[in-house]
Amino acid sequence: MVFIDETGASTKMARLRGRAPRGERCRAPVPHGHWKTTTFVGGVRLEGMTAPMVLDGAMNGPAFLAYVEQVLWPTLAPRASWAMDN
């Protein structure tokens, strides 16, 4: 049994709260304009992680199909089952 899950990170994510010395404003740099999204997808089984893939950009239908066919499928046993978290 393999469970597939994905997560993403974006450089436009900025903290909304922070700490600063009393009386001083909390300032932190935030990227401006050129944001980038990175997606990580992989399979988890009892033995550990399998078939990891990092994708520049968001996951879409063709990218997911390519992941299943080219990365995940070769690692599966002949009658293995898999579940996807969406």
Backbone hydrogen bonds, N-H to C=O, Kabsch-Sander energy under -0.5 kcal/mol:
donor,donor_aa,acceptor,acceptor_aa,energy
2,V,81,S,-1.7
3,F,44,V,-2.5
4,I,83,A,-3.3
5,D,42,G,-2.2
7,T,40,F,-2.6
9,A,38,T,-2.6
11,T,36,K,-2.3
13,M,10,S,-1.3
14,A,12,K,-0.5
24,E,21,P,-2.4
27,R,25,R,-0.6
33,G,31,P,-0.5
34,H,32,H,-1.4
35,W,33,G,-1.2
38,T,9,A,-2.9
39,T,55,L,-3.0
40,F,7,T,-3.3
41,V,53,M,-2.6
42,G,5,D,-2.0
43,G,50,T,-3.1
44,V,3,F,-2.7
45,R,48,G,-2.5
48,G,45,R,-1.8
50,T,43,G,-3.1
53,M,41,V,-2.4
55,L,39,T,-3.3
57,G,37,T,-2.8
57,G,55,L,-0.7
64,F,60,N,-2.5
65,L,61,G,-2.5
66,A,62,P,-2.2
67,Y,63,A,-2.1
68,V,64,F,-2.6
69,E,65,L,-2.6
70,Q,66,A,-2.7
71,V,67,Y,-2.1
72,L,67,Y,-2.5
73,W,68,V,-2.8
75,T,72,L,-1.8
76,L,72,L,-0.6
76,L,73,W,-1.4
80,A,77,A,-1.7
83,A,2,V,-2.5
85,D,4,I,-2.4
86,N,84,M,-0.6
